[in-house]
Amino acid sequence: MKKVIPFTKTIPFETMIAEITDIEVKHNLEFNSKYDVSGNILVDGKYKMTDASQIEEDFHYELPFTINID
């Protein structure tokens, strides 16, 4: 059985963003029980603050989640 589970999260950045130049999304999962999965979505990357900027800033976020499976 396939099931789509929507996940929406706003990620706050410390500065303005003109362009995300690199992004990588990983996850770690843990089965807590037969019907319960939890873990983190790991988002890493680089961005530019302005279009003309040559300097890229790094960012890293861990987004926790818990999913109850029917």
C-alpha positions, 0 to 999 in steps of 0.5 A: 500500500502506498500512502502520500503524507503531506508535510508543510514547514516554514523554514526561517532564514536569518537574512534575505534570500535571492537564490538557493544554489545548493540543496540536499534533503536526507532523512532518518527514520525510527519505527517506534511501534508497528503503527508509529514512525518518527525521525527528522528530515535533514535539509542542508544547502547554500544560498546567496543573499543577493543576485549579484553576490559571489558569497554563498551562505550555508544553512542546515535545518532538522525538521522533526516528524511523527507519522501514525500509520493506519 
